[in-house]
């Protein structure tokens, strides 16, 4: 696990260490090679910083691997599907927000 005390001060502002963001070292994953993670980061599919990945990015990484394995998509296809899934989730959240707003105005 990431230890803030051992983190070099030079990167202090480039990597936030708030309580909600759990950072994991990419070298610790037995089932995913770190070079694959770095390639996906270079393609812009996931974000890594200084060899660490946020937990929510890890979920995105596993989605990419499932899309490749189950649907046979290339990385460009994975990017399109992930973008569409993100948009759908944003729209669902907006619909829920609007429903609550409308319910609040009904008497």
C-alpha positions as CSV (number, residue, x, y, z in Angstrom):
1,X,0.0,0.0,0.0
2,X,1.1,3.6,-0.6
3,X,2.8,5.2,2.3
4,X,2.7,9.1,2.4
5,X,5.9,9.3,4.5
6,X,8.0,7.7,1.8
7,X,6.5,9.8,-1.0
8,X,9.1,12.2,-2.5
9,X,8.3,15.8,-1.9
10,X,9.0,16.7,-5.5
11,X,5.7,15.1,-6.5
12,X,3.7,16.4,-3.6
13,X,1.3,18.5,-5.7
14,X,1.0,16.1,-8.7
15,X,-0.6,13.3,-6.7
16,X,-3.4,14.0,-4.3
17,X,-3.7,11.7,-1.4
18,X,-7.1,12.4,0.0
19,X,-9.0,9.8,1.9
20,X,-11.4,9.0,-1.0
21,X,-8.6,8.2,-3.4
22,X,-6.8,4.9,-2.6
23,X,-3.7,4.7,-4.8
24,X,-2.3,1.2,-5.6
25,X,1.1,0.4,-6.9
26,X,0.8,-1.1,-10.5
27,X,3.8,-3.5,-9.8
28,X,1.7,-5.3,-7.2
29,X,-0.9,-6.8,-9.6
30,X,-0.1,-10.4,-10.2
31,X,-2.7,-10.9,-13.0
32,X,-1.9,-7.7,-15.0
33,X,1.6,-6.9,-16.3
34,X,2.7,-3.3,-15.4
35,X,3.8,-2.7,-19.0
36,X,0.2,-3.3,-20.2
37,X,-1.0,-0.8,-17.6
38,X,1.5,1.7,-18.9
39,X,0.5,1.1,-22.5
40,X,-3.2,1.7,-21.6
41,X,-2.2,4.9,-19.8
42,X,-0.2,6.1,-22.9
43,X,-3.3,5.5,-25.0
44,X,-5.3,7.6,-22.6
45,X,-7.6,4.8,-21.5
46,X,-6.6,5.0,-17.8
47,X,-4.6,7.4,-15.7
48,X,-1.5,6.4,-13.7
49,X,0.8,8.6,-11.8
50,X,4.3,7.7,-10.8
51,X,3.6,4.0,-11.0
52,X,0.3,4.2,-9.0
53,X,-3.3,3.9,-10.1
54,X,-6.4,5.1,-8.3
55,X,-9.0,2.5,-7.2
56,X,-11.6,3.9,-9.6
57,X,-9.1,3.7,-12.5
58,X,-8.5,0.1,-11.5
59,X,-12.2,-0.7,-12.0
60,X,-11.9,1.0,-15.4
61,X,-8.9,-1.1,-16.2
62,X,-10.8,-4.3,-15.4
63,X,-13.6,-3.1,-17.7
64,X,-11.2,-2.7,-20.5
65,X,-9.8,-6.2,-20.0
66,X,-13.3,-7.6,-19.9
67,X,-14.3,-5.8,-23.1
68,X,-11.2,-7.2,-24.8
69,X,-11.7,-10.7,-23.6
70,X,-15.5,-11.0,-23.9
71,X,-16.3,-8.9,-26.9
72,X,-12.9,-9.0,-28.7
73,X,-12.8,-5.2,-28.9
74,X,-9.5,-3.4,-29.7
75,X,-8.4,-0.6,-27.5
76,X,-10.1,2.1,-29.6
77,X,-13.4,0.2,-29.3
78,X,-12.9,-0.1,-25.6
79,X,-12.4,3.7,-25.4
80,X,-15.6,4.3,-27.3
81,X,-17.6,1.9,-25.1
82,X,-16.2,3.3,-21.9
83,X,-17.0,6.8,-23.0
84,X,-20.6,5.8,-23.8
85,X,-20.9,4.0,-20.5
86,X,-19.7,7.2,-18.7
87,X,-22.2,9.3,-20.6
88,X,-25.0,6.9,-19.7
89,X,-24.1,7.0,-16.0
90,X,-23.9,10.9,-16.1
91,X,-27.4,11.0,-17.8
92,X,-28.8,8.6,-15.2
93,X,-27.5,10.8,-12.4
94,X,-29.0,13.9,-14.0
95,X,-32.4,12.2,-14.5
96,X,-32.3,11.2,-10.8
97,X,-31.4,14.8,-9.8
98,X,-34.2,16.2,-11.9
99,X,-36.7,13.7,-10.5
100,X,-35.9,14.7,-7.0
101,X,-36.1,18.4,-8.0
102,X,-39.6,17.8,-9.5
103,X,-40.8,15.9,-6.5
104,X,-39.7,18.7,-4.2
105,X,-41.8,21.2,-6.2
106,X,-45.0,19.1,-6.1
107,X,-47.3,19.8,-3.2
